[in-house]
Amino acid sequence: MVAIVYAFLVGLCFGSFLNVCVARWPRDLSVIRPRSRCPHCGHQLAWFENIPLFSWLVLRARCRCCDESISAIYPLLEVGIGTLWAVSVWHFGPSFTAIRVAVFLTILVGVGLTDVKHYLIPDGFTVTGLLWCLGTALAAPFLGESLLFAGPYDALVGACAGAGLIAVIGWLGEAALKREAMGMGDMTLMAFVGAALGPARSIATVFLGATIGAVVFLAVVYPVAVMRRGRVTPQTELALGGRALPPVEMPLVPFGVFLAPAAVIMLIWGDRIIGSVFPAF
Ligand SMILES: [Zn+2]
């Protein structure tokens, strides 16, 4: 119980730092300097205004200097990450595995947020994640081996397999569509995910991510784009003088948003899923 509460508090701090990363890395700003400021008046936060969750509650969601309201997004992300850390320790016990799972999930949340907001995946997340996965794979035999994550050799091969598969898909997509199909961010994301999951599950992650993406695209993105353009009714056809409707404008769909949940599913159920699809595997 003490360990779970402690994990929640540690998670709050990581959530707080994740807020800074999500806000600053897409703008190429340092996450260390300068210190956090109020986005409205520029007032530099004192240490007691910068305590995760508690400051937001004590200040009642208002800046102490200019009285402008502070978005609830910040404490929500902190509580969300705190909960992930607590659940991780609750499920795996106070162990090295719990920390590895919690860090993996925290980074993927950051990736999903920046990709959906800015269409980019900062190197800060993926390079840190890749080094973390390779480092913990090497340390695992001494700190408590976990079957969830790939061993050192599989981590290396997994990183290459994940990034390589994205590169091949991007190359084929570019040849077919005559425009960039995959971003560099997707490739670095899959290097990180591959280092955590190993080659088989990282390749499965790409296919699962593409499947989730296709379902969301057909069920949500495409209908919304068609609706925005206006429906084809006899009236609109008449109004347009029999001319064709303007083409549906497709919004950009960030792939990392789908790869991140696919990676989580593959971390937890990957071996079972692959085993049921390819029984001989
Ligand atoms: Zn202020």
Residues whose N, C-alpha, C, O or C-beta is under 5 A from the ligand:
A	BS01	ZN	C38 H40 C41 G42 H43 C63 C65 C66 D67
